[in-house]
Amino acid sequence: MTELSIIANIAEIVGAVIVIGGLFFAILQMRLIKQQRRELAAIELFRFFGNPKFAHAYKTILHLPDGMSAQQIKSADAQLEDAAMLIGTTMENIGVMTHQRIVPFKIVNNLLGTSTIVLWSKLENWTVSLREELDNPSAFEWFQWLSERLEERKHLQTGAAYETERNWRPANPQYRL
């Protein structure tokens, strides 16, 4: 009977170790999946900026003077308002994805931090006018939110990446010079 008791105790210990190991493995897998999801979202974000329509809209809006009124944008050219709408909807989506932590804030800041602030300064009056026109105070709310959050963090940046990250090296030694 004692041999059977010893075997039962060993089986209980082995079972507990398997359960603990399984939980540990599940936690590691969940972390890996979360990291992969973030990386895929960042890649998709990056790909979107390679879209020729977005690049053209970005260039168009970037060259506008700050604070143009909605009427000035509307009367200038139909393509100008289309560009504003494309930028607004894109930044709105990025704002939502950032708020929902689908794309990490640090990646958004690194990829388009200053650009978002500049684009918002170009389109803020247009957006406010659009909100009034549509009687919808939440139009492009996440674009504004994102710009404001990035503006708050702007003072923490100590310089351009090519200066501040000058000493950065790849983690993998085979890629080091």
PyRosetta script that sets phi, psi and omega in degrees:
from pyrosetta import init, pose_from_sequence

init()
pose = pose_from_sequence("MTELSIIANIAEIVGAVIVIGGLFFAILQMRLIKQQRRELAAIELFRFFGNPKFAHAYKTILHLPDGMSAQQIKSADAQLEDAAMLIGTTMENIGVMTHQRIVPFKIVNNLLGTSTIVLWSKLENWTVSLREELDNPSAFEWFQWLSERLEERKHLQTGAAYETERNWRPANPQYRL")
pose.set_psi(1, -33.4)
pose.set_omega(1, -179.8)
pose.set_phi(2, -67.5)
pose.set_psi(2, -35.3)
pose.set_omega(2, 177.7)
pose.set_phi(3, -63.8)
pose.set_psi(3, -40.6)
pose.set_omega(3, 178.4)
pose.set_phi(4, -65.2)
pose.set_psi(4, -37.8)
pose.set_omega(4, 178.1)
pose.set_phi(5, -65.9)
pose.set_psi(5, -40.8)
pose.set_omega(5, 178.5)
pose.set_phi(6, -65.0)
pose.set_psi(6, -44.3)
pose.set_omega(6, 179.2)
pose.set_phi(7, -62.6)
pose.set_psi(7, -40.7)
pose.set_omega(7, 178.8)
pose.set_phi(8, -64.1)
pose.set_psi(8, -41.1)
pose.set_omega(8, 178.7)
pose.set_phi(9, -65.2)
pose.set_psi(9, -42.0)
pose.set_omega(9, 178.3)
pose.set_phi(10, -63.3)
pose.set_psi(10, -42.3)
pose.set_omega(10, 179.0)
pose.set_phi(11, -62.5)
pose.set_psi(11, -39.3)
pose.set_omega(11, 177.2)
pose.set_phi(12, -64.4)
pose.set_psi(12, -43.1)
pose.set_omega(12, 179.5)
pose.set_phi(13, -64.3)
pose.set_psi(13, -46.1)
pose.set_omega(13, 178.7)
pose.set_phi(14, -61.4)
pose.set_psi(14, -42.1)
pose.set_omega(14, 178.7)
pose.set_phi(15, -61.9)
pose.set_psi(15, -43.8)
pose.set_omega(15, 179.3)
pose.set_phi(16, -64.2)
pose.set_psi(16, -41.3)
pose.set_omega(16, 178.5)
pose.set_phi(17, -63.5)
pose.set_psi(17, -40.8)
pose.set_omega(17, 178.9)
pose.set_phi(18, -64.5)
pose.set_psi(18, -43.3)
pose.set_omega(18, 179.6)
pose.set_phi(19, -64.0)
pose.set_psi(19, -46.3)
pose.set_omega(19, 179.3)
pose.set_phi(20, -63.2)
pose.set_psi(20, -43.1)
pose.set_omega(20, 177.0)
pose.set_phi(21, -62.7)
pose.set_psi(21, -40.1)
pose.set_omega(21, 177.7)
pose.set_phi(22, -64.1)
pose.set_psi(22, -42.0)
pose.set_omega(22, 177.1)
pose.set_phi(23, -63.6)
pose.set_psi(23, -43.5)
pose.set_omega(23, 178.3)
pose.set_phi(24, -60.6)
pose.set_psi(24, -45.3)
pose.set_omega(24, 179.3)
pose.set_phi(25, -63.3)
pose.set_psi(25, -41.4)
pose.set_omega(25, 179.3)
pose.set_phi(26, -63.0)
pose.set_psi(26, -41.0)
pose.set_omega(26, 177.8)
pose.set_phi(27, -63.2)
pose.set_psi(27, -43.8)
pose.set_omega(27, 177.9)
pose.set_phi(28, -62.5)
pose.set_psi(28, -41.8)
pose.set_omega(28, 179.3)
pose.set_phi(29, -64.6)
pose.set_psi(29, -40.4)
pose.set_omega(29, 178.9)
pose.set_phi(30, -63.5)
pose.set_psi(30, -41.5)
pose.set_omega(30, 177.4)
pose.set_phi(31, -63.6)
pose.set_psi(31, -41.8)
pose.set_omega(31, 179.6)
pose.set_phi(32, -63.8)
pose.set_psi(32, -43.9)
pose.set_omega(32, 178.9)
pose.set_phi(33, -63.1)
pose.set_psi(33, -41.8)
pose.set_omega(33, 178.5)
pose.set_phi(34, -62.8)
pose.set_psi(34, -43.2)
pose.set_omega(34, 178.4)
pose.set_phi(35, -64.6)
pose.set_psi(35, -42.2)
pose.set_omega(35, 178.6)
pose.set_phi(36, -63.4)
pose.set_psi(36, -39.1)
pose.set_omega(36, 178.6)
pose.set_phi(37, -62.6)
pose.set_psi(37, -43.4)
pose.set_omega(37, 178.3)
pose.set_phi(38, -64.0)
pose.set_psi(38, -42.5)
pose.set_omega(38, 179.8)
pose.set_phi(39, -64.4)
pose.set_psi(39, -41.7)
pose.set_omega(39, 177.8)
pose.set_phi(40, -64.6)
pose.set_psi(40, -40.5)
pose.set_omega(40, 178.1)
pose.set_phi(41, -63.9)
pose.set_psi(41, -40.5)
pose.set_omega(41, 178.0)
pose.set_phi(42, -65.3)
pose.set_psi(42, -40.1)
pose.set_omega(42, 178.9)
pose.set_phi(43, -64.5)
pose.set_psi(43, -43.7)
pose.set_omega(43, 178.5)
pose.set_phi(44, -63.6)
pose.set_psi(44, -38.3)
pose.set_omega(44, 176.7)
pose.set_phi(45, -61.9)
pose.set_psi(45, -45.3)
pose.set_omega(45, 178.7)
pose.set_phi(46, -63.0)
pose.set_psi(46, -41.9)
pose.set_omega(46, 179.1)
pose.set_phi(47, -61.8)
pose.set_psi(47, -37.9)
pose.set_omega(47, -178.3)
pose.set_phi(48, -61.5)
pose.set_psi(48, -35.2)
pose.set_omega(48, -179.2)
pose.set_phi(49, -72.3)
pose.set_psi(49, -12.6)
pose.set_omega(49, 174.6)
pose.set_phi(50, -85.0)
pose.set_psi(50, -7.5)
pose.set_omega(50, 179.1)
pose.set_phi(51, -65.0)
pose.set_psi(51, 125.4)
pose.set_omega(51, -178.0)
pose.set_phi(52, -58.6)
pose.set_psi(52, -36.4)
pose.set_omega(52, 179.1)
pose.set_phi(53, -64.3)
pose.set_psi(53, -43.1)
pose.set_omega(53, 179.4)
pose.set_phi(54, -66.9)
pose.set_psi(54, -43.4)
pose.set_omega(54, -179.9)
pose.set_phi(55, -59.0)
pose.set_psi(55, -41.7)
pose.set_omega(55, 178.9)
pose.set_phi(56, -66.1)
pose.set_psi(56, -44.4)
pose.set_omega(56, 179.2)
pose.set_phi(57, -62.9)
pose.set_psi(57, -41.5)
pose.set_omega(57, 179.5)
pose.set_phi(58, -60.3)
pose.set_psi(58, -48.3)
pose.set_omega(58, 180.0)
pose.set_phi(59, -61.8)
pose.set_psi(59, -43.0)
pose.set_omega(59, -179.5)
pose.set_phi(60, -61.1)
pose.set_psi(60, -50.1)
pose.set_omega(60, -177.3)
pose.set_phi(61, -69.6)
pose.set_psi(61, -37.5)
pose.set_omega(61, -179.5)
pose.set_phi(62, -59.1)
pose.set_psi(62, -31.8)
pose.set_omega(62, -177.7)
pose.set_phi(63, -88.3)
pose.set_psi(63, -0.1)
pose.set_omega(63, 176.7)
pose.set_phi(64, -75.3)
pose.set_psi(64, 151.0)
pose.set_omega(64, 172.0)
pose.set_phi(65, -70.1)
pose.set_psi(65, 151.4)
pose.set_omega(65, 178.0)
pose.set_phi(66, -62.1)
pose.set_psi(66, 145.9)
pose.set_omega(66, 171.0)
pose.set_phi(67, 71.0)
pose.set_psi(67, 23.2)
pose.set_omega(67, 175.7)
pose.set_phi(68, -61.6)
pose.set_psi(68, 141.9)
pose.set_omega(68, 178.9)
pose.set_phi(69, -75.7)
pose.set_psi(69, 162.0)
pose.set_omega(69, 177.6)
pose.set_phi(70, -62.2)
pose.set_psi(70, -38.3)
pose.set_omega(70, 180.0)
pose.set_phi(71, -63.3)
pose.set_psi(71, -39.6)
pose.set_omega(71, 178.1)
pose.set_phi(72, -64.0)
pose.set_psi(72, -40.8)
pose.set_omega(72, 179.8)
pose.set_phi(73, -67.9)
pose.set_psi(73, -44.6)
pose.set_omega(73, -179.5)
pose.set_phi(74, -64.3)
pose.set_psi(74, -40.7)
pose.set_omega(74, -175.1)
pose.set_phi(75, -81.6)
pose.set_psi(75, -18.1)
pose.set_omega(75, -177.7)
pose.set_phi(76, -68.4)
pose.set_psi(76, -49.9)
pose.set_omega(76, -173.1)
pose.set_phi(77, -174.3)
pose.set_psi(77, 139.0)
pose.set_omega(77, 178.4)
pose.set_phi(78, -62.1)
pose.set_psi(78, -34.3)
pose.set_omega(78, 179.8)
pose.set_phi(79, -67.7)
pose.set_psi(79, -29.0)
pose.set_omega(79, 178.6)
pose.set_phi(80, -66.1)
pose.set_psi(80, -43.7)
pose.set_omega(80, 178.1)
pose.set_phi(81, -69.2)
pose.set_psi(81, -34.8)
pose.set_omega(81, 174.7)
pose.set_phi(82, -61.3)
pose.set_psi(82, -41.8)
pose.set_omega(82, 178.5)
pose.set_phi(83, -63.6)
pose.set_psi(83, -42.6)
pose.set_omega(83, 178.6)
pose.set_phi(84, -62.0)
pose.set_psi(84, -41.4)
pose.set_omega(84, 179.8)
pose.set_phi(85, -65.3)
pose.set_psi(85, -41.9)
pose.set_omega(85, 178.9)
pose.set_phi(86, -64.1)
pose.set_psi(86, -44.6)
pose.set_omega(86, 177.7)
pose.set_phi(87, -63.0)
pose.set_psi(87, -46.5)
pose.set_omega(87, -178.8)
pose.set_phi(88, -59.9)
pose.set_psi(88, -46.5)
pose.set_omega(88, -179.1)
pose.set_phi(89, -68.5)
pose.set_psi(89, -37.2)
pose.set_omega(89, 178.0)
pose.set_phi(90, -64.2)
pose.set_psi(90, -48.3)
pose.set_omega(90, -178.7)
pose.set_phi(91, -68.1)
pose.set_psi(91, -31.0)
pose.set_omega(91, 174.9)
pose.set_phi(92, -60.8)
pose.set_psi(92, -47.5)
pose.set_omega(92, 179.3)
pose.set_phi(93, -62.8)
pose.set_psi(93, -42.0)
pose.set_omega(93, 179.4)
pose.set_phi(94, -65.0)
pose.set_psi(94, -39.4)
pose.set_omega(94, 177.0)
pose.set_phi(95, -60.1)
pose.set_psi(95, -44.7)
pose.set_omega(95, 178.8)
pose.set_phi(96, -63.4)
pose.set_psi(96, -46.2)
pose.set_omega(96, -179.2)
pose.set_phi(97, -63.4)
pose.set_psi(97, -33.6)
pose.set_omega(97, 178.0)
pose.set_phi(98, -70.5)
pose.set_psi(98, -46.6)
pose.set_omega(98, -179.5)
pose.set_phi(99, -61.4)
pose.set_psi(99, -38.0)
pose.set_omega(99, 179.8)
pose.set_phi(100, -80.7)
pose.set_psi(100, 0.7)
pose.set_omega(100, 179.5)
pose.set_phi(101, 61.9)
pose.set_psi(101, 29.5)
pose.set_omega(101, 174.0)
pose.set_phi(102, -75.9)
pose.set_psi(102, -42.4)
pose.set_omega(102, 173.6)
pose.set_phi(103, -112.4)
pose.set_psi(103, 125.5)
pose.set_omega(103, -178.9)
pose.set_phi(104, -61.3)
pose.set_psi(104, 140.9)
pose.set_omega(104, -179.5)
pose.set_phi(105, -56.2)
pose.set_psi(105, -38.8)
pose.set_omega(105, -178.9)
pose.set_phi(106, -61.0)
pose.set_psi(106, -40.2)
pose.set_omega(106, 179.2)
pose.set_phi(107, -67.5)
pose.set_psi(107, -44.3)
pose.set_omega(107, 178.1)
pose.set_phi(108, -60.5)
pose.set_psi(108, -44.1)
pose.set_omega(108, 179.2)
pose.set_phi(109, -61.4)
pose.set_psi(109, -44.6)
pose.set_omega(109, -179.3)
pose.set_phi(110, -68.1)
pose.set_psi(110, -38.5)
pose.set_omega(110, -177.3)
pose.set_phi(111, -77.0)
pose.set_psi(111, -41.7)
pose.set_omega(111, -172.8)
pose.set_phi(112, -148.0)
pose.set_psi(112, 29.3)
pose.set_omega(112, -178.7)
pose.set_phi(113, -56.8)
pose.set_psi(113, -62.4)
pose.set_omega(113, -178.8)
pose.set_phi(114, -64.8)
pose.set_psi(114, -38.7)
pose.set_omega(114, 179.8)
pose.set_phi(115, -59.8)
pose.set_psi(115, -41.9)
pose.set_omega(115, -179.9)
pose.set_phi(116, -62.4)
pose.set_psi(116, -43.7)
pose.set_omega(116, 179.6)
pose.set_phi(117, -62.3)
pose.set_psi(117, -44.0)
pose.set_omega(117, 179.9)
pose.set_phi(118, -65.4)
pose.set_psi(118, -45.9)
pose.set_omega(118, -179.8)
pose.set_phi(119, -61.1)
pose.set_psi(119, -40.6)
pose.set_omega(119, 178.4)
pose.set_phi(120, -63.5)
pose.set_psi(120, -41.5)
pose.set_omega(120, 179.8)
pose.set_phi(121, -62.7)
pose.set_psi(121, -30.0)
pose.set_omega(121, 178.2)
pose.set_phi(122, -76.3)
pose.set_psi(122, -31.5)
pose.set_omega(122, -171.0)
pose.set_phi(123, -112.8)
pose.set_psi(123, 3.3)
pose.set_omega(123, -176.9)
pose.set_phi(124, -60.8)
pose.set_psi(124, -49.9)
pose.set_omega(124, -179.6)
pose.set_phi(125, -62.2)
pose.set_psi(125, -40.2)
pose.set_omega(125, 177.4)
pose.set_phi(126, -60.8)
pose.set_psi(126, -42.7)
pose.set_omega(126, -179.1)
pose.set_phi(127, -65.7)
pose.set_psi(127, -44.9)
pose.set_omega(127, 179.4)
pose.set_phi(128, -60.3)
pose.set_psi(128, -43.0)
pose.set_omega(128, 178.3)
pose.set_phi(129, -64.9)
pose.set_psi(129, -40.6)
pose.set_omega(129, 178.3)
pose.set_phi(130, -62.8)
pose.set_psi(130, -40.1)
pose.set_omega(130, 177.9)
pose.set_phi(131, -60.3)
pose.set_psi(131, -43.5)
pose.set_omega(131, 179.3)
pose.set_phi(132, -66.6)
pose.set_psi(132, -43.6)
pose.set_omega(132, -179.2)
pose.set_phi(133, -61.0)
pose.set_psi(133, -41.4)
pose.set_omega(133, -178.5)
pose.set_phi(134, -87.6)
pose.set_psi(134, -6.8)
pose.set_omega(134, -173.0)
pose.set_phi(135, 52.2)
pose.set_psi(135, 47.5)
pose.set_omega(135, -176.9)
pose.set_phi(136, -138.5)
pose.set_psi(136, 93.5)
pose.set_omega(136, -176.7)
pose.set_phi(137, -67.6)
pose.set_psi(137, -8.2)
pose.set_omega(137, -179.1)
pose.set_phi(138, -99.3)
pose.set_psi(138, 6.0)
pose.set_omega(138, 178.2)
pose.set_phi(139, -62.9)
pose.set_psi(139, 126.4)
pose.set_omega(139, -179.5)
pose.set_phi(140, 56.3)
pose.set_psi(140, 32.1)
pose.set_omega(140, 179.6)
pose.set_phi(141, -63.1)
pose.set_psi(141, -34.6)
pose.set_omega(141, -177.6)
pose.set_phi(142, -78.8)
pose.set_psi(142, -26.3)
pose.set_omega(142, 171.8)
pose.set_phi(143, -63.5)
pose.set_psi(143, -48.3)
pose.set_omega(143, 178.4)
pose.set_phi(144, -62.9)
pose.set_psi(144, -45.9)
pose.set_omega(144, -179.9)
pose.set_phi(145, -56.8)
pose.set_psi(145, -47.3)
pose.set_omega(145, -178.5)
pose.set_phi(146, -62.8)
pose.set_psi(146, -44.8)
pose.set_omega(146, 179.3)
pose.set_phi(147, -60.2)
pose.set_psi(147, -43.3)
pose.set_omega(147, 180.0)
pose.set_phi(148, -65.6)
pose.set_psi(148, -40.3)
pose.set_omega(148, 178.8)
pose.set_phi(149, -65.9)
pose.set_psi(149, -41.5)
pose.set_omega(149, 179.4)
pose.set_phi(150, -66.9)
pose.set_psi(150, -37.4)
pose.set_omega(150, 177.8)
pose.set_phi(151, -63.1)
pose.set_psi(151, -40.7)
pose.set_omega(151, 178.6)
pose.set_phi(152, -60.6)
pose.set_psi(152, -35.7)
pose.set_omega(152, -177.1)
pose.set_phi(153, -86.2)
pose.set_psi(153, -12.8)
pose.set_omega(153, -174.2)
pose.set_phi(154, -57.4)
pose.set_psi(154, -38.4)
pose.set_omega(154, -178.2)
pose.set_phi(155, -67.7)
pose.set_psi(155, -17.0)
pose.set_omega(155, 178.8)
pose.set_phi(156, -79.2)
pose.set_psi(156, -17.6)
pose.set_omega(156, -179.6)
pose.set_phi(157, -77.2)
pose.set_psi(157, 132.6)
pose.set_omega(157, -175.2)
pose.set_phi(158, -99.1)
pose.set_psi(158, -0.9)
pose.set_omega(158, 179.5)
pose.set_phi(159, 160.5)
pose.set_psi(159, -177.4)
pose.set_omega(159, 179.5)
pose.set_phi(160, -72.3)
pose.set_psi(160, 151.0)
pose.set_omega(160, -177.6)
pose.set_phi(161, -57.5)
pose.set_psi(161, -37.7)
pose.set_omega(161, -178.9)
pose.set_phi(162, -65.3)
pose.set_psi(162, -19.3)
pose.set_omega(162, 175.9)
pose.set_phi(163, -94.4)
pose.set_psi(163, -50.0)
pose.set_omega(163, -174.1)
pose.set_phi(164, -72.1)
pose.set_psi(164, -26.8)
pose.set_omega(164, -178.0)
pose.set_phi(165, -107.0)
pose.set_psi(165, 23.1)
pose.set_omega(165, -177.5)
pose.set_phi(166, -56.0)
pose.set_psi(166, -35.6)
pose.set_omega(166, -176.0)
pose.set_phi(167, -94.3)
pose.set_psi(167, 7.3)
pose.set_omega(167, 179.6)
pose.set_phi(168, -65.0)
pose.set_psi(168, 140.3)
pose.set_omega(168, 176.2)
pose.set_phi(169, -134.8)
pose.set_psi(169, 149.7)
pose.set_omega(169, 177.3)
pose.set_phi(170, -60.2)
pose.set_psi(170, 149.1)
pose.set_omega(170, 179.4)
pose.set_phi(171, -69.5)
pose.set_psi(171, -32.1)
pose.set_omega(171, -178.8)
pose.set_phi(172, -82.7)
pose.set_psi(172, 117.7)
pose.set_omega(172, -176.4)
pose.set_phi(173, -59.2)
pose.set_psi(173, -26.8)
pose.set_omega(173, -178.2)
pose.set_phi(174, -66.6)
pose.set_psi(174, -20.0)
pose.set_omega(174, 179.5)
pose.set_phi(175, -96.4)
pose.set_psi(175, -3.2)
pose.set_omega(175, 178.5)
pose.set_phi(176, -76.6)
pose.set_psi(176, 150.9)
pose.set_omega(176, 179.3)
pose.set_phi(177, -82.1)
pose.dump_pdb("model.pdb")
